[in-house]
């Protein structure tokens, strides 16, 4: 029964977090130098035209009044009106969600596809050449910036070999998948380095655990012990680590989408910052925050499902 209560009441604990994020986002956006009305109308705009724009979008109100309007819009399921695109922010974001979600999903899938076999090789050959090679590669992967990795992959697979498209998103499903391979791989190469180290440590501990020893005593082969008992236990801390890194992963999509010209929320955020489009920046930042909170909640539920010993 207490597990059902956890699922029901855990989301309520995230409300103060989202409120704090909304305050910080609102204040930081307005600390960006520049006047949205001036950027929108240009340097030759008259004072009267600037005043009309500020009044139209509520930019002439005190900052606390603007924040109350922002909260009122959120409570009504709205995010205000974009000064750059001249439409409501919510449908604008909704049109950009698919590429970002697809990129995050592709990055997570490729990360696990890379991390799991490499961690297994490293753990089962602890101290040997294969283990040392995996540890060196994972350490290098942590330090490589995503934008540099993206450019290298473009030069190699798009410009030199011509295997994959350089930028864009495509129209059909096969086209979208081909456009997502390089951006997803860019995200995965950094994230998989972190996951590999976590999985390796968990697998090494699992191989020396009492559970593995008991399984060997029952006559199970080393491979059966590893995949039935060691790997599931090693996945528990990795799920939490992946959830913690989701915030970094979502933030990393901003850079990756800019490198590969993906029409996602990251590219929308960058353009909103440069144009001082407060409503767009606030809306995208809140969507990223909600996504991070939901992923962490899902990770808590999955952790409890994988390991009933975890206290709620």
C-alpha positions as CSV (number, residue, x, y, z in Angstrom):
1,X,0.0,0.0,0.0
2,X,2.8,2.4,0.8
3,X,4.2,1.9,-2.7
4,X,0.9,3.2,-4.2
5,X,1.1,6.2,-1.8
6,X,4.6,6.9,-3.1
7,X,3.4,7.0,-6.7
8,X,0.5,9.3,-5.7
9,X,2.2,11.7,-3.4
10,X,5.7,11.9,-4.9
11,X,4.7,14.3,-7.7
12,X,3.4,16.7,-5.0
13,X,7.0,17.0,-3.7
14,X,8.0,18.4,-7.1
15,X,5.7,21.4,-7.0
16,X,8.0,23.5,-4.9
17,X,10.9,22.6,-7.2
18,X,8.9,23.7,-10.3
19,X,7.9,26.9,-8.5
20,X,11.5,27.7,-7.6
21,X,12.6,27.0,-11.2
22,X,9.9,29.3,-12.5
23,X,11.2,32.2,-10.3
24,X,14.8,31.6,-11.2
25,X,14.0,31.3,-14.9
26,X,11.8,34.5,-14.9
27,X,14.5,36.5,-13.1
28,X,17.5,35.2,-15.2
29,X,15.7,35.8,-18.5
30,X,15.2,39.5,-17.6
31,X,18.8,39.9,-16.6
32,X,19.8,39.3,-20.2
33,X,21.1,42.6,-21.6
34,X,18.9,44.2,-24.3
35,X,15.4,45.5,-24.8
36,X,13.0,43.0,-26.5
37,X,11.0,45.9,-28.1
38,X,14.2,47.5,-29.4
39,X,15.4,44.2,-30.9
40,X,12.0,43.5,-32.4
41,X,11.6,47.0,-34.1
42,X,15.2,47.8,-34.8
43,X,17.5,50.6,-33.9
44,X,15.4,53.3,-35.8
45,X,12.2,52.7,-34.0
46,X,10.4,55.7,-32.6
47,X,9.8,56.1,-28.8
48,X,6.0,55.9,-29.4
49,X,6.4,52.5,-31.3
50,X,8.6,51.1,-28.6
51,X,6.1,52.2,-26.0
52,X,3.2,50.5,-27.9
53,X,5.2,47.2,-28.1
54,X,6.1,47.3,-24.4
55,X,2.5,47.9,-23.5
56,X,1.2,45.2,-25.9
57,X,3.4,42.5,-24.3
58,X,3.2,43.8,-20.7
59,X,6.9,44.8,-20.7
60,X,6.1,48.2,-19.1
61,X,4.7,46.6,-16.0
62,X,6.8,46.1,-12.8
63,X,8.7,42.8,-12.8
64,X,6.5,41.3,-10.0
65,X,3.4,42.1,-12.0
66,X,4.9,40.4,-15.0
67,X,5.6,37.3,-12.9
68,X,2.1,37.2,-11.7
69,X,0.9,37.3,-15.3
70,X,3.3,34.5,-16.1
71,X,1.9,32.3,-13.2
72,X,-1.7,33.1,-14.3
73,X,-0.9,32.0,-17.8
74,X,0.7,28.8,-16.5
75,X,-2.3,28.0,-14.4
76,X,-4.5,28.5,-17.4
77,X,-2.3,26.2,-19.5
78,X,-0.8,29.1,-21.5
79,X,2.7,30.5,-21.7
80,X,2.1,33.9,-23.2
81,X,2.6,35.3,-26.7
82,X,5.9,35.3,-28.5
83,X,7.2,38.8,-29.4
84,X,9.3,37.3,-32.3
85,X,6.9,34.8,-33.9
86,X,3.7,36.8,-33.0
87,X,1.8,33.6,-31.9
88,X,1.2,31.8,-28.6
89,X,4.2,30.1,-27.1
90,X,2.5,26.8,-26.3
91,X,1.6,25.8,-29.9
92,X,5.1,27.1,-31.0
93,X,6.7,24.7,-28.5
94,X,4.4,21.9,-29.3
95,X,5.5,22.0,-32.9
96,X,9.2,21.6,-31.8
97,X,8.8,18.9,-29.2
98,X,9.0,15.9,-31.6
99,X,12.6,16.5,-32.8
100,X,13.9,17.1,-29.2
101,X,12.1,14.0,-27.8
102,X,13.4,11.9,-30.7
103,X,16.9,13.2,-30.1
104,X,16.8,12.4,-26.4
105,X,15.4,9.0,-27.0
106,X,18.0,8.2,-29.7
107,X,20.7,9.4,-27.4
108,X,19.6,7.2,-24.5
109,X,19.1,4.1,-26.6
110,X,22.6,4.5,-28.3
111,X,24.1,5.3,-24.9
112,X,22.8,2.0,-23.4
113,X,23.8,0.1,-26.5
114,X,27.3,1.4,-26.2
115,X,27.7,1.3,-22.4
116,X,26.3,-2.2,-21.6
117,X,28.6,-4.3,-23.8
118,X,31.7,-2.2,-23.0
119,X,31.0,-2.4,-19.2
120,X,30.4,-6.1,-19.5
121,X,33.7,-6.7,-21.3
122,X,35.5,-4.5,-18.8
123,X,34.0,-6.1,-15.7
124,X,34.6,-9.7,-16.9
125,X,38.2,-8.9,-17.9
126,X,39.0,-6.8,-14.9
127,X,42.7,-5.7,-14.9
128,X,43.4,-7.0,-18.4
129,X,44.1,-5.0,-21.6
130,X,40.4,-4.8,-22.6
131,X,39.5,-3.4,-19.2
132,X,42.2,-0.8,-19.4
133,X,41.2,0.2,-22.9
134,X,37.6,0.7,-21.9
135,X,38.6,2.8,-18.9
136,X,40.8,5.0,-21.0
137,X,38.1,5.5,-23.7
138,X,35.4,6.2,-21.1
139,X,37.6,8.8,-19.4
140,X,38.3,10.5,-22.7
141,X,34.6,10.5,-23.6
142,X,33.7,12.4,-20.5
143,X,36.0,15.2,-21.4
144,X,35.1,15.7,-25.0
145,X,32.6,18.6,-25.6
146,X,29.5,17.6,-27.6
147,X,29.8,20.4,-30.2
148,X,33.3,19.3,-31.1
149,X,32.2,15.6,-31.3
150,X,29.3,16.7,-33.6
151,X,31.6,18.6,-35.9
152,X,34.0,15.6,-36.1
153,X,31.1,13.2,-36.9
154,X,29.8,15.6,-39.6
155,X,33.3,15.8,-41.2
156,X,33.7,12.0,-41.1
157,X,30.3,10.5,-41.9
158,X,28.7,13.3,-43.9
159,X,31.4,15.3,-45.7
160,X,34.1,12.6,-46.2
161,X,32.0,9.4,-46.5
162,X,28.7,10.8,-47.5
163,X,26.8,8.2,-45.5
164,X,24.5,10.4,-43.4
165,X,22.9,13.9,-43.9
166,X,24.6,16.9,-42.4
167,X,21.6,18.7,-41.0
168,X,17.8,19.0,-40.9
169,X,15.1,16.5,-39.7
170,X,13.5,15.0,-42.8
171,X,9.8,14.3,-43.6
172,X,9.3,10.5,-43.6
173,X,10.2,8.1,-40.7
174,X,13.3,6.7,-42.5
175,X,14.5,10.2,-43.2
176,X,14.0,11.3,-39.6
177,X,15.9,8.3,-38.3
178,X,18.8,9.0,-40.7
179,X,18.9,12.6,-39.6
180,X,18.9,11.6,-35.9
181,X,21.8,9.1,-36.1
182,X,24.7,11.6,-35.9
183,X,23.0,13.9,-33.3
184,X,22.0,10.9,-31.2
185,X,25.5,9.5,-31.5
186,X,27.0,12.8,-30.5
187,X,24.9,12.8,-27.3
188,X,25.5,9.1,-26.7
189,X,29.3,9.2,-26.9
190,X,29.4,11.6,-23.9
191,X,26.6,10.0,-21.9
192,X,27.8,6.4,-22.5
193,X,31.2,7.2,-21.0
194,X,29.5,8.0,-17.7
195,X,27.1,5.0,-17.8
196,X,30.0,2.6,-18.7
197,X,31.9,3.6,-15.5
198,X,28.8,3.2,-13.3
199,X,27.9,-0.2,-14.9
200,X,31.4,-1.5,-14.7
201,X,31.6,-0.7,-11.0
202,X,28.3,-2.3,-10.3
203,X,29.1,-5.4,-12.3
204,X,32.5,-5.9,-10.6
205,X,30.7,-5.6,-7.2
206,X,28.1,-8.0,-8.3
207,X,30.6,-10.6,-9.5
208,X,32.0,-10.7,-5.9
209,X,28.7,-10.6,-4.1
210,X,27.1,-13.4,-2.1
211,X,24.3,-13.7,-4.6
212,X,26.8,-14.6,-7.4
213,X,28.6,-17.0,-5.1
214,X,25.4,-18.8,-4.2
215,X,24.4,-19.0,-7.9
216,X,27.8,-20.5,-8.8
217,X,27.3,-23.1,-6.0
218,X,24.0,-24.1,-7.5
219,X,25.9,-25.0,-10.7
220,X,25.0,-22.1,-12.9
221,X,27.6,-21.2,-15.5
222,X,29.6,-18.0,-15.3
223,X,27.6,-16.4,-18.1
224,X,24.3,-17.3,-16.5
225,X,25.4,-15.8,-13.2
226,X,26.5,-12.6,-14.9
227,X,23.4,-12.0,-17.0
228,X,20.8,-13.2,-14.6
229,X,22.1,-11.8,-11.3
230,X,25.0,-9.4,-11.8
231,X,23.6,-7.2,-14.7
232,X,20.1,-6.6,-13.2
233,X,21.6,-5.5,-9.9
234,X,24.1,-3.2,-11.7
235,X,21.2,-1.6,-13.6
236,X,19.7,-0.1,-10.4
237,X,22.3,2.6,-9.7
238,X,22.6,3.2,-13.4
239,X,19.0,4.0,-13.8
240,X,19.4,6.7,-11.1
241,X,22.6,8.0,-12.7
242,X,20.8,8.2,-16.0
243,X,18.0,10.2,-14.4
244,X,20.4,12.5,-12.8
245,X,22.1,13.1,-16.2
246,X,18.8,13.7,-18.0
247,X,19.0,17.3,-17.1
248,X,22.5,17.5,-18.7
249,X,21.2,15.5,-21.6
250,X,18.3,17.9,-22.2
251,X,20.6,20.8,-21.9
252,X,23.0,19.2,-24.2
253,X,20.4,19.0,-26.9
254,X,20.5,22.8,-27.1
255,X,24.1,22.6,-28.4
256,X,23.6,19.5,-30.5
257,X,20.4,20.9,-32.2
258,X,22.3,24.0,-33.1
259,X,25.2,22.0,-34.6
260,X,23.0,19.8,-36.7
261,X,20.2,22.4,-37.4
262,X,17.5,20.3,-35.9
263,X,14.2,22.2,-35.6
264,X,13.7,21.3,-32.0
265,X,13.2,23.1,-28.7
266,X,16.9,23.7,-28.2
267,X,17.2,25.7,-31.4
268,X,14.0,27.6,-30.4
269,X,15.5,28.4,-27.1
270,X,18.7,29.8,-28.6
271,X,16.8,32.0,-31.0
272,X,14.6,33.2,-28.2
273,X,17.6,34.2,-26.1
274,X,19.2,36.1,-29.0
275,X,16.0,37.9,-29.8
276,X,15.2,38.5,-26.1
277,X,11.9,36.7,-26.6
278,X,11.1,36.4,-22.9
279,X,8.0,34.2,-23.3
280,X,9.7,31.7,-25.5
281,X,12.7,31.3,-23.2
282,X,10.5,31.0,-20.1
283,X,8.2,28.5,-21.9
284,X,11.0,26.3,-23.2
285,X,12.9,26.4,-19.8
286,X,9.7,25.4,-17.9
287,X,9.2,22.5,-20.4
288,X,12.7,21.3,-19.8
289,X,12.2,21.6,-16.1
290,X,9.0,19.6,-16.1
291,X,10.6,16.9,-18.4
292,X,13.5,16.6,-15.9
293,X,11.2,16.3,-13.0
294,X,9.0,13.6,-14.7
295,X,12.1,11.6,-15.7
296,X,13.4,11.6,-12.1
297,X,10.0,10.5,-10.9
298,X,10.0,7.7,-13.5
299,X,13.5,6.7,-12.3
300,X,12.3,6.5,-8.7
301,X,9.4,4.2,-9.8
302,X,11.7,2.0,-11.9
303,X,14.3,1.8,-9.1
304,X,11.6,0.6,-6.7
305,X,10.4,-2.0,-9.2
306,X,13.9,-3.3,-9.9
307,X,14.9,-3.4,-6.2
308,X,12.1,-3.9,-3.6
309,X,14.7,-3.3,-0.8
310,X,14.8,0.4,-1.7
311,X,13.1,2.5,1.0
312,X,10.5,4.9,-0.1
